[in-house]
Amino acid sequence: MFGAFLVLGLVGPHSIDAKRRKNDPDGWARVAAVTSNLPFAAVLTGRTRISLGEIGWWRTAAAALVYVALLIGHGWIFGAPVLN
């Protein structure tokens, strides 16, 4: 099962990119110019910048809330507590 996740993680993005490139070459060129499949590679190479204001405070708060809920409820949901 985890081998399938590995293959999907390595092959999937390239497959999706090829489909997008085929369906909308001009739109894909604009997106590809400022993004990357590797996390933060576009930022490190100067193709884009991080704007925390675009993320919004409510998304950060929602992510923190989900994280805390899963951390506390992990034992009940999955049968093995993270915190003792």
VENGIVEN-V108240 format. One line per field, one symbol per residue. psi: psi as a letter, one per 30 degrees, with the letter a starting at -180 (. if undefined). A space follows every 50 residues. Layout:
BEGIN
psi=???
END
This chain:
BEGIN
psi=efeeeeeeeeeeeeeeeeeeeeeieeeeeeeffgllfkkgeeeffgfllk jfffekeeeeeeeeeeeeeeeegeeeeffjkek.
END
